Amino acid sequence: MPLDPYLAERLHLVADMTFADLADPGALSRFGEFMRDPTDWVQPDVAVENLEIAGPHGPVPVRTYTPRRPGTAAVLWAHSGGFLGGDLDMPEAHVVAAELAARAGAVVVSVDYRLATGGVHYPVPLDDVCAAWRWLRTELAADAELVALGGASAGAALALSSALRDRDQALRPADLLLLAYPFAHFPVPVLDSATATEMTALPPTMRFSATDVEFMVRNYVGRLTDLPRDALPGAAPLHGLPPVHLLISEYDDLRPSAELLARQLTASEVEASTYLAAGMPHGHLNRTPALAEVGRSLDFFADALREAARCR
């Protein structure tokens, strides 16, 4: 389907805008207006607490979301940001965690892993996510009947890599993985010609060029060649993983990575289900359920959690 109508009617606000343009106050104001949703988000009835846990590189901030009547599931969630941006307050962390806690009745932990800035590189962000994941399983939710691991874009790569570490170290695996528009491969496969043509109308702030992708990889790993298999985990053996639920954005230069990952998982005899968020660009979970497709995307994950809990 075409780009979501609400977003399409506001594209003029960011036409031809680059991230460098955001240094201009006028451009930044227009970008902020573009990112405004039809209505304000109201936080669901969940208790929120900020904590720090021990990690191999020092304390790791986490934020917990506990519904008033929690069930038996717990989730660790990792935000996106190309490995060098994002925090616990961005909608893709805060809104997603609160909504999943409320919709699935699960305790959700959002992890503020170290970013690849100031000389930080792989595997430090991954080490932080693994530390938070193991803390959730052994301390916060040691008695949970179901534990899930998830994230968005770069955070999805970190979640998948954490699951691969569990498998390789013979640790208790996650019961399921929740991966939103994962950045799992380098190079990223090319878009199909029809989608590529439709995406020509999107401004640079809604796209990932080959240069952008190379920068993110070099900044994260420190190089472009001889990449560790768990840095961009689409290159790793994927057998022996728990069921994976893949959320794919329709208008996304990284969409081919998610689609290839789904095929790789199936070929590796890993159960994989997908949901295509129609009309949505990459990072659409940085918006709120005021956009119906964001709500449906959140329900895709919440339904997976509820169904897995019922089957235990």
Residue frames relative to the residue before (quaternion, step in Angstrom):
aa qw qx qy qz dx dy dz
M 1.0000 0.0000 0.0000 0.0000 0.00 0.00 0.00
P 0.6304 -0.5282 0.3855 0.4183 3.61 -1.20 0.29
L 0.6961 -0.4129 0.3652 0.4600 3.53 -1.35 0.14
D 0.6481 -0.5357 0.3719 0.3933 3.57 -1.06 0.83
P 0.5300 -0.6777 0.3969 0.3198 3.64 -0.72 1.00
Y 0.6351 0.5311 -0.3433 0.4435 3.60 0.95 -0.77
L 0.6787 0.4636 -0.2910 0.4897 3.58 0.97 -0.83
A 0.6429 0.5509 -0.3303 0.4173 3.58 0.94 -0.88
E 0.6946 0.4767 -0.2922 0.4527 3.60 0.92 -0.82
R 0.7034 0.4325 -0.2609 0.5001 3.59 1.27 -0.22
L 0.4032 0.7448 -0.4617 0.2635 3.59 1.25 0.00
H 0.5722 0.6100 -0.3893 0.3859 3.59 1.09 -0.58
L 0.5898 0.5940 -0.3660 0.4066 3.59 1.18 -0.52
V 0.7924 0.2566 -0.1210 0.5400 3.58 1.12 -0.64
A 0.2510 0.8007 -0.5133 0.1800 3.59 1.21 0.34
D 0.8590 0.0268 -0.0809 0.5048 3.57 -0.85 1.11
M 0.4320 0.7190 -0.4585 0.2935 3.62 1.21 0.15
T 0.1878 -0.7534 0.6214 0.1052 3.56 -1.04 0.88
F 0.6381 -0.5186 0.3835 0.4204 3.57 -1.24 0.25
A 0.5880 0.5639 -0.3737 0.4434 3.60 1.12 -0.54
D 0.6086 0.5755 -0.3449 0.4235 3.58 1.11 -0.67
L 0.5972 0.6115 -0.3609 0.3730 3.58 1.13 -0.57
A 0.5023 0.6211 -0.4355 0.4150 3.58 1.27 -0.02
D 0.6245 0.5077 -0.3305 0.4931 3.57 1.26 -0.38
P 0.4990 -0.6899 0.4267 0.3048 3.64 -0.70 1.02
G 0.6428 0.5279 -0.3347 0.4428 3.58 1.00 -0.73
A 0.6599 0.4888 -0.3026 0.4838 3.57 0.96 -0.86
L 0.6388 0.5268 -0.3286 0.4544 3.58 0.98 -0.82
S 0.6386 0.5219 -0.3212 0.4655 3.58 1.04 -0.78
R 0.6612 0.4932 -0.3100 0.4727 3.59 0.95 -0.84
F 0.6307 0.5222 -0.3340 0.4668 3.59 1.02 -0.75
G 0.6424 0.5199 -0.3185 0.4642 3.58 0.99 -0.80
E 0.6410 0.5091 -0.3194 0.4773 3.57 1.05 -0.76
F 0.6282 0.5308 -0.3342 0.4604 3.58 1.03 -0.76
M 0.7116 0.4626 -0.2578 0.4618 3.59 0.97 -0.83
R 0.5162 0.6332 -0.4284 0.3862 3.61 1.22 -0.09
D 0.3438 -0.7495 0.5355 0.1823 3.56 -0.92 0.97
P 0.7032 -0.4819 0.2982 0.4294 3.62 -1.21 0.34
T 0.7915 0.0530 -0.0255 0.6083 3.60 1.05 -0.70
D 0.5794 -0.5769 0.4415 0.3694 3.55 -1.25 0.38
W 0.4610 -0.6693 0.5151 0.2726 3.54 -1.14 0.70
V 0.1852 -0.7524 0.6232 0.1055 3.56 -1.02 0.85
Q 0.4172 -0.7292 0.4808 0.2511 3.57 -0.60 1.11
P 0.4444 -0.6905 0.4932 0.2873 3.60 -0.87 0.88
D 0.6432 -0.5513 0.3849 0.3663 3.53 -1.32 0.31
V 0.3380 0.7018 -0.5524 0.2969 3.54 0.18 1.34
A 0.4188 -0.6828 0.5368 0.2651 3.55 -1.15 0.67
V 0.1593 -0.8007 0.5761 0.0391 3.56 -0.86 1.05
E 0.0383 0.8002 -0.5953 0.0617 3.56 -0.90 0.96
N 0.2834 -0.7448 0.5841 0.1544 3.54 -1.01 0.90
L 0.0011 0.7972 -0.6012 0.0550 3.55 -0.89 1.03
E 0.2295 -0.7101 0.6266 0.2246 3.53 -1.38 -0.02
I 0.1375 -0.7718 0.6153 0.0830 3.54 -1.04 0.80
A 0.5666 -0.5880 0.4506 0.3608 3.55 -1.25 0.33
G 0.0027 -0.7838 0.6209 -0.0073 3.54 -1.08 0.82
P 0.6710 -0.5328 0.3296 0.3965 3.59 -1.17 0.35
H 0.7394 0.3569 -0.2133 0.5295 3.58 1.24 -0.40
G 0.7271 -0.3330 0.2164 0.5599 3.56 1.29 0.28
P 0.7480 -0.4010 0.2643 0.4581 3.59 -1.28 0.05
V 0.1958 -0.7597 0.6126 0.0967 3.54 -1.14 0.76
P 0.3315 -0.7430 0.5390 0.2180 3.64 -0.62 1.03
V 0.0000 -0.7640 0.6452 0.0006 3.53 -1.11 0.78
R 0.1993 -0.7518 0.6141 0.1339 3.55 -1.26 0.40
T 0.2038 -0.8009 0.5555 0.0922 3.58 -0.70 1.08
Y 0.1510 -0.7593 0.6308 0.0529 3.54 -1.18 0.78
T 0.0056 -0.8225 0.5652 -0.0624 3.55 -0.47 1.24
P 0.3484 -0.7335 0.5377 0.2269 3.61 -0.63 1.05
R 0.6370 -0.5543 0.3710 0.3865 3.58 -1.16 0.53
R 0.7719 0.1611 -0.0988 0.6070 3.58 1.13 -0.63
P 0.0873 -0.8484 0.5201 0.0451 3.58 0.41 1.20
G 0.3908 -0.6964 0.5535 0.2365 3.49 -1.22 0.64
T 0.7110 -0.4626 0.3396 0.4064 3.55 -1.06 -0.75
A 0.6055 0.5672 -0.3451 0.4389 3.59 1.28 0.25
A 0.0807 -0.7647 0.6371 0.0534 3.53 -1.27 0.56
V 0.1409 -0.8006 0.5820 0.0201 3.56 -1.05 0.87
L 0.1738 -0.7149 0.6593 0.1554 3.55 -1.15 0.68
W 0.0969 -0.8092 0.5795 0.0031 3.58 -0.84 1.04
A 0.1291 -0.7870 0.6020 0.0394 3.58 -0.97 0.97
H 0.3952 -0.7421 0.4981 0.2120 3.58 -0.71 1.10
S 0.5305 -0.6150 0.4826 0.3277 3.53 -1.36 0.13
G 0.2744 0.7777 -0.5528 0.1197 3.54 -1.31 -0.45
G 0.5620 -0.6437 0.3803 0.3538 3.58 1.16 0.49
F 0.5943 -0.5838 0.3158 0.4541 3.56 1.30 0.49
L 0.7591 0.3602 -0.2101 0.4998 3.61 1.20 -0.16
G 0.7541 0.2926 -0.2026 0.5519 3.60 1.20 0.16
G 0.5995 0.5788 -0.4291 0.3483 3.52 -1.36 0.09
D 0.0004 0.7820 -0.6229 0.0197 3.52 -1.29 0.51
L 0.7227 -0.4599 0.3047 0.4164 3.56 -1.31 0.02
D 0.6706 0.5153 -0.3015 0.4403 3.60 1.19 -0.39
M 0.5201 0.6333 -0.4391 0.3683 3.61 1.15 -0.32
P 0.6249 -0.5700 0.3637 0.3903 3.62 -1.02 0.68
E 0.6515 0.5370 -0.3246 0.4264 3.58 0.97 -0.78
A 0.6664 0.4024 -0.2971 0.5529 3.57 1.31 -0.20
H 0.7754 0.3992 -0.2121 0.4410 3.57 0.49 -1.23
V 0.7017 0.4525 -0.2806 0.4734 3.59 0.75 -0.99
V 0.6601 0.5121 -0.3192 0.4474 3.57 0.86 -0.93
A 0.6790 0.4934 -0.3067 0.4488 3.60 0.83 -0.95
A 0.6710 0.4936 -0.3037 0.4625 3.58 0.90 -0.88
E 0.6755 0.4955 -0.2981 0.4575 3.57 0.93 -0.87
L 0.6522 0.4966 -0.3280 0.4696 3.61 0.95 -0.78
A 0.6211 0.5374 -0.3458 0.4537 3.59 1.00 -0.77
A 0.7086 0.4590 -0.2646 0.4660 3.57 0.89 -0.94
R 0.7207 0.4684 -0.2615 0.4391 3.59 0.84 -0.97
A 0.7764 0.3294 -0.1724 0.5090 3.59 1.03 -0.75
G 0.4015 -0.7195 0.4774 0.3051 3.59 1.24 -0.18
A 0.4844 0.6742 -0.4107 0.3771 3.56 1.18 0.63
V 0.4347 -0.6093 0.5783 0.3246 3.52 -1.29 0.40
V 0.0854 -0.8071 0.5841 0.0075 3.58 -0.70 1.09
V 0.1302 -0.7674 0.6252 0.0568 3.55 -1.01 0.89
S 0.1681 -0.7641 0.6182 0.0755 3.56 -0.82 1.07
V 0.2221 -0.8173 0.5254 0.0815 3.57 -0.72 1.09
D 0.2641 -0.7614 0.5795 0.1211 3.57 -0.90 1.03
Y 0.0603 -0.8442 0.5326 0.0007 3.55 0.53 1.23
R 0.6034 -0.5564 0.4259 0.3807 3.56 -1.22 0.53
L 0.3506 -0.7467 0.5359 0.1799 3.53 -1.00 0.90
A 0.5348 -0.6260 0.4692 0.3193 3.53 -1.24 0.55
T 0.4048 0.6496 -0.5251 0.3721 3.53 0.39 1.35
G 0.8257 0.2588 -0.1606 0.4747 3.56 -1.26 0.37
G 0.7432 -0.4138 0.2207 0.4771 3.56 1.02 0.78
V 0.5139 0.6120 -0.4357 0.4141 3.61 1.25 0.08
H 0.0282 0.7898 -0.6109 0.0476 3.57 -0.92 0.95
Y 0.7071 -0.3445 0.3714 0.4934 3.52 -1.39 -0.13
P 0.6404 -0.1819 -0.7432 -0.0662 1.65 -2.00 1.52
V 0.2841 0.8141 -0.4857 0.1434 3.62 1.21 0.23
P 0.6709 0.4676 -0.3372 0.4665 3.68 0.75 -0.82
L 0.6484 0.5122 -0.3141 0.4675 3.58 0.99 -0.81
D 0.6255 0.5353 -0.3397 0.4548 3.61 0.96 -0.79
D 0.6500 0.5178 -0.3176 0.4566 3.59 0.99 -0.82
V 0.6578 0.4962 -0.3130 0.4724 3.57 0.93 -0.87
C 0.6460 0.5119 -0.3246 0.4639 3.60 0.95 -0.82
A 0.6405 0.5211 -0.3319 0.4561 3.59 0.97 -0.79
A 0.6642 0.4915 -0.3051 0.4735 3.60 0.95 -0.86
W 0.6341 0.5386 -0.3248 0.4497 3.56 1.01 -0.82
R 0.7047 0.4534 -0.2778 0.4696 3.58 0.84 -0.91
W 0.5926 0.5407 -0.3596 0.4767 3.60 1.15 -0.55
L 0.6406 0.5203 -0.3302 0.4580 3.58 0.92 -0.87
R 0.7126 0.4715 -0.2723 0.4425 3.59 0.82 -0.96
T 0.7835 0.3750 -0.1879 0.4585 3.58 0.90 -0.88
E 0.7834 0.2962 -0.1609 0.5222 3.60 1.14 -0.48
L 0.7616 0.3850 -0.2412 0.4622 3.59 0.40 -1.16
A 0.8279 0.1178 -0.0067 0.5483 3.58 0.81 -1.01
A 0.1115 0.8417 -0.5202 0.0926 3.57 1.00 0.83
D 0.7413 0.3972 -0.2194 0.4945 3.59 1.10 -0.65
A 0.4018 0.7273 -0.4773 0.2860 3.60 1.24 0.07
E 0.4407 -0.6980 0.5005 0.2609 3.56 -1.00 0.83
L 0.7885 0.1395 -0.0653 0.5954 3.57 1.16 -0.57
V 0.0343 -0.7830 0.6211 0.0078 3.57 -0.91 0.93
A 0.0872 -0.8059 0.5855 -0.0016 3.55 -0.88 1.00
L 0.2298 -0.7572 0.6053 0.0862 3.50 -1.24 0.66
G 0.1462 0.8217 -0.5363 0.1258 3.57 -0.73 0.97
G 0.0741 0.7875 -0.6106 0.0384 3.50 -1.35 0.13
A 0.4050 -0.7084 0.5367 0.2145 3.52 -1.36 0.18
S 0.8576 0.0342 -0.0589 0.5098 3.55 -1.03 0.94
A 0.8088 0.0327 0.0037 0.5871 3.63 -0.43 -1.13
G 0.6327 0.5314 -0.3285 0.4576 3.58 1.06 -0.72
A 0.6093 0.5295 -0.3488 0.4763 3.59 1.15 -0.58
A 0.6198 0.5237 -0.3399 0.4754 3.58 1.05 -0.72
L 0.6587 0.5023 -0.3075 0.4683 3.58 0.96 -0.85
A 0.6404 0.5160 -0.3245 0.4673 3.60 1.00 -0.78
L 0.6654 0.4948 -0.3022 0.4702 3.58 0.90 -0.91
S 0.6566 0.5050 -0.3106 0.4663 3.59 0.96 -0.83
S 0.6138 0.5356 -0.3458 0.4657 3.59 1.07 -0.68
A 0.6475 0.5103 -0.3141 0.4708 3.58 1.01 -0.80
L 0.6327 0.5203 -0.3311 0.4684 3.58 1.06 -0.71
R 0.6180 0.5284 -0.3461 0.4680 3.61 1.04 -0.69
D 0.6252 0.5309 -0.3384 0.4613 3.58 0.95 -0.84
R 0.6657 0.5071 -0.3071 0.4532 3.56 0.86 -0.96
D 0.7182 0.4673 -0.2633 0.4432 3.57 0.80 -1.01
Q 0.7271 0.3912 -0.2321 0.5142 3.59 1.17 -0.55
A 0.4365 -0.7370 0.4229 0.2958 3.56 1.34 0.29
L 0.3538 0.7117 -0.5148 0.3215 3.56 0.99 0.91
R 0.6554 -0.4847 0.3728 0.4434 3.57 -1.25 0.29
P 0.3181 -0.7755 0.5102 0.1926 3.60 -0.64 1.05
A 0.6036 -0.4810 0.4696 0.4287 3.50 -1.35 0.10
D 0.4898 -0.6490 0.4921 0.3109 3.54 -1.20 0.49
L 0.7780 -0.0879 0.0213 0.6217 3.56 1.24 -0.41
L 0.3120 -0.7226 0.5899 0.1801 3.52 -1.33 0.46
L 0.1596 -0.7671 0.6186 0.0585 3.56 -1.03 0.91
L 0.0425 0.8377 -0.5359 0.0957 3.58 -0.18 1.28
A 0.1501 -0.7943 0.5863 0.0530 3.57 -0.65 1.17
Y 0.8425 -0.1991 0.0817 0.4938 3.56 -0.83 1.14
P 0.0109 -0.8704 0.4923 -0.0004 3.60 0.70 1.11
F 0.2911 -0.6811 0.6469 0.1813 3.51 -1.29 0.68
A 0.1189 0.8696 -0.4586 0.1394 3.55 0.34 1.31
H 0.7775 0.3237 -0.1576 0.5156 3.60 1.20 -0.28
F 0.0313 0.7415 -0.6689 -0.0414 3.50 -1.34 0.43
P 0.4480 -0.2819 -0.8238 0.2027 1.50 -1.38 2.10
V 0.5189 -0.6020 0.5008 0.3427 3.55 -1.27 0.44
P 0.4903 -0.6464 0.4837 0.3282 3.62 -0.86 0.82
V 0.5434 -0.6389 0.4377 0.3240 3.57 -1.16 0.57
L 0.5640 -0.5810 0.4769 0.3419 3.52 -1.27 0.52
D 0.5231 -0.5680 0.5071 0.3828 3.54 -1.22 0.37
S 0.6505 -0.5815 0.3261 0.3639 3.56 -1.08 0.73
A 0.6419 0.5321 -0.3413 0.4341 3.62 0.98 -0.76
T 0.6824 0.4656 -0.2932 0.4813 3.59 0.88 -0.91
A 0.6241 0.5449 -0.3408 0.4443 3.58 0.99 -0.80
T 0.6519 0.5070 -0.3167 0.4665 3.58 0.99 -0.81
E 0.6667 0.5036 -0.3081 0.4549 3.59 0.92 -0.87
M 0.6975 0.4970 -0.2795 0.4340 3.57 1.03 -0.70
T 0.4577 0.6939 -0.4545 0.3201 3.61 1.21 -0.09
A 0.6288 0.5482 -0.3366 0.4368 3.59 1.17 -0.45
L 0.5976 0.5878 -0.3699 0.4007 3.61 1.18 -0.33
P 0.4830 -0.6734 0.4739 0.2977 3.60 -1.02 0.75
P 0.6888 -0.4883 0.3304 0.4219 3.63 -1.22 0.33
T 0.6272 0.5514 -0.3456 0.4280 3.60 1.09 -0.58
M 0.7095 0.3855 -0.2543 0.5323 3.59 1.29 -0.12
R 0.6606 0.4936 -0.2909 0.4851 3.58 1.29 0.24
F 0.2223 -0.7099 0.6401 0.1922 3.55 -1.39 0.19
S 0.2045 -0.7690 0.5949 0.1138 3.57 -0.54 1.15
A 0.6632 -0.4726 0.3764 0.4418 3.58 -1.27 0.19
T 0.6236 0.5349 -0.3361 0.4605 3.58 1.08 -0.70
D 0.6257 0.5364 -0.3315 0.4592 3.58 1.00 -0.83
V 0.6762 0.4965 -0.2962 0.4566 3.58 0.88 -0.97
E 0.6440 0.5142 -0.3246 0.4642 3.59 0.94 -0.84
F 0.6394 0.5251 -0.3327 0.4524 3.58 0.96 -0.82
M 0.6653 0.5084 -0.3179 0.4447 3.59 0.87 -0.91
V 0.6690 0.4946 -0.3047 0.4636 3.58 0.94 -0.86
R 0.6722 0.4882 -0.3045 0.4659 3.59 0.85 -0.95
N 0.6589 0.5111 -0.3142 0.4538 3.58 0.96 -0.81
Y 0.6910 0.4835 -0.2739 0.4623 3.58 1.00 -0.84
V 0.7929 0.3184 -0.1538 0.4962 3.57 0.70 -1.10
G 0.4665 -0.6723 0.4509 0.3567 3.58 1.10 -0.67
R 0.7809 0.1163 -0.0650 0.6103 3.58 1.31 -0.06
L 0.4362 -0.6968 0.5102 0.2526 3.56 -1.34 0.19
T 0.7260 0.3791 -0.2302 0.5256 3.58 1.24 -0.26
D 0.8168 0.2251 -0.1775 0.5007 3.55 -1.32 0.36
L 0.1524 0.8280 -0.5221 0.1364 3.56 0.91 0.95
P 0.5039 -0.6224 0.4918 0.3419 3.60 -0.99 0.72
R 0.5592 -0.6536 0.3922 0.3261 3.56 -0.94 0.86
D 0.7270 0.4070 -0.2671 0.4843 3.60 1.08 -0.52
A 0.4601 0.6402 -0.4813 0.3831 3.60 1.20 0.32
L 0.7349 0.0448 -0.0214 0.6764 3.56 0.97 -0.96
P 0.2185 -0.8905 0.3796 0.1230 3.55 0.37 1.32
G 0.4392 0.6667 -0.4843 0.3578 3.60 1.18 0.13
A 0.6426 0.5207 -0.3183 0.4632 3.59 1.25 -0.35
A 0.6049 0.5838 -0.3438 0.4185 3.60 1.26 -0.22
P 0.5685 -0.5249 0.4741 0.4202 3.59 -1.22 0.25
L 0.2231 -0.8303 0.5053 0.0747 3.59 -0.74 1.04
H 0.4042 0.7196 -0.4808 0.2961 3.60 1.22 0.10
G 0.8052 0.3530 -0.2206 0.4224 3.54 -1.27 0.39
L 0.4885 0.6511 -0.4441 0.3743 3.58 1.21 0.33
P 0.5474 -0.5868 0.4659 0.3728 3.60 -1.22 0.35
P 0.7059 -0.4261 0.3173 0.4685 3.62 -1.20 0.11
V 0.2049 -0.7852 0.5808 0.0643 3.54 -1.03 0.93
H 0.1379 -0.7631 0.6282 0.0632 3.55 -0.99 0.95
L 0.1291 -0.8340 0.5364 -0.0094 3.53 -0.46 1.32
L 0.1610 -0.7575 0.6289 0.0688 3.55 -0.78 1.12
I 0.0980 -0.8137 0.5730 -0.0032 3.57 -0.69 1.13
S 0.3080 -0.7256 0.5839 0.1943 3.58 -0.95 0.89
E 0.4995 -0.6882 0.4332 0.2985 3.58 -0.85 0.94
Y 0.7918 0.2513 -0.1233 0.5429 3.60 0.81 -1.01
D 0.3723 0.7209 -0.4519 0.3707 3.51 0.45 1.32
D 0.4180 -0.7088 0.5105 0.2496 3.58 -0.77 1.02
L 0.6771 0.4582 -0.2924 0.4961 3.60 1.22 -0.40
R 0.3656 0.7514 -0.4808 0.2657 3.60 1.24 0.03
P 0.6568 0.5095 -0.3536 0.4290 3.67 0.84 -0.74
S 0.5880 0.5566 -0.3789 0.4481 3.62 1.11 -0.49
A 0.6591 0.4961 -0.3051 0.4758 3.58 0.94 -0.88
E 0.6816 0.4914 -0.2966 0.4538 3.58 0.91 -0.89
L 0.6353 0.5038 -0.3295 0.4837 3.59 1.04 -0.73
L 0.6282 0.5359 -0.3399 0.4502 3.58 0.96 -0.81
A 0.6322 0.5284 -0.3370 0.4555 3.60 0.97 -0.80
R 0.6691 0.4827 -0.3049 0.4758 3.60 0.94 -0.83
Q 0.6402 0.5238 -0.3268 0.4572 3.59 1.00 -0.79
L 0.6451 0.5189 -0.3256 0.4567 3.58 0.95 -0.83
T 0.6545 0.5062 -0.3110 0.4676 3.56 0.91 -0.90
A 0.6662 0.4938 -0.3008 0.4711 3.58 0.97 -0.84
S 0.6851 0.4552 -0.2698 0.5006 3.59 1.22 -0.50
E 0.4713 -0.7046 0.4030 0.3451 3.56 1.35 0.24
V 0.4277 0.6324 -0.5002 0.4087 3.53 1.04 0.93
E 0.4636 -0.6765 0.4972 0.2832 3.57 -0.88 0.94
A 0.0527 0.8078 -0.5814 0.0819 3.59 -0.70 1.08
S 0.0424 -0.7718 0.6342 0.0170 3.56 -0.91 0.94
T 0.1805 -0.8023 0.5649 0.0677 3.56 -1.07 0.76
Y 0.0827 -0.7481 0.6536 0.0802 3.51 -1.32 0.45
L 0.2376 -0.7681 0.5829 0.1173 3.56 -0.76 1.08
A 0.2739 -0.7616 0.5694 0.1443 3.57 -0.60 1.16
A 0.2980 -0.8141 0.4760 0.1478 3.53 -0.05 1.37
G 0.8523 0.1710 -0.1367 0.4751 3.54 -0.99 0.91
M 0.5998 0.6005 -0.3384 0.4064 3.58 1.30 0.05
P 0.3627 -0.7103 0.5554 0.2355 3.60 -1.07 0.72
H 0.7004 -0.4113 0.3537 0.4639 3.54 -1.34 0.07
G 0.8154 0.2642 -0.1982 0.4754 3.55 -1.09 0.77
H 0.3208 0.7926 -0.4880 0.1754 3.59 1.16 0.32
L 0.5782 0.5627 -0.3979 0.4366 3.63 1.19 -0.20
N 0.5293 0.5730 -0.4324 0.4522 3.58 1.26 0.21
R 0.6016 0.4593 -0.3748 0.5354 3.52 1.32 0.31
T 0.5081 -0.6634 0.4699 0.2846 3.59 -1.23 -0.08
P 0.6688 -0.5032 0.3502 0.4205 3.61 -1.22 0.18
A 0.3952 0.6785 -0.5071 0.3554 3.59 1.21 0.22
L 0.6571 0.3702 -0.2875 0.5904 3.58 1.27 -0.36
A 0.4993 -0.7119 0.3991 0.2909 3.57 -0.54 1.17
E 0.6708 0.5106 -0.3207 0.4318 3.60 0.93 -0.80
V 0.5749 0.5454 -0.3806 0.4766 3.59 1.17 -0.44
G 0.6469 0.5142 -0.3137 0.4676 3.58 0.96 -0.84
R 0.6628 0.4909 -0.3123 0.4713 3.58 0.96 -0.81
S 0.6216 0.5371 -0.3389 0.4585 3.59 1.07 -0.68
L 0.6523 0.4971 -0.3077 0.4824 3.57 0.98 -0.84
D 0.6452 0.5162 -0.3194 0.4639 3.58 1.02 -0.76
F 0.5701 0.5832 -0.3848 0.4322 3.60 1.08 -0.61
F 0.7015 0.4360 -0.2621 0.4991 3.58 0.93 -0.87
A 0.6609 0.5117 -0.3156 0.4491 3.59 0.91 -0.90
D 0.6395 0.5186 -0.3257 0.4648 3.58 0.98 -0.80
A 0.6323 0.5285 -0.3343 0.4573 3.59 1.03 -0.80
L 0.6529 0.5065 -0.3143 0.4674 3.58 0.98 -0.80
R 0.6761 0.4918 -0.3035 0.4570 3.58 0.86 -0.91
E 0.6616 0.5047 -0.3103 0.4597 3.57 0.92 -0.88
A 0.6570 0.4995 -0.3207 0.4648 3.59 0.92 -0.83
A 0.6378 0.5187 -0.3284 0.4651 3.58 1.03 -0.76
R 0.6522 0.5201 -0.3232 0.4469 3.61 0.96 -0.81
C 0.7030 0.4857 -0.2649 0.4470 3.57 1.05 -0.74
R 0.5841 0.5958 -0.3828 0.3967 3.61 1.18 -0.08
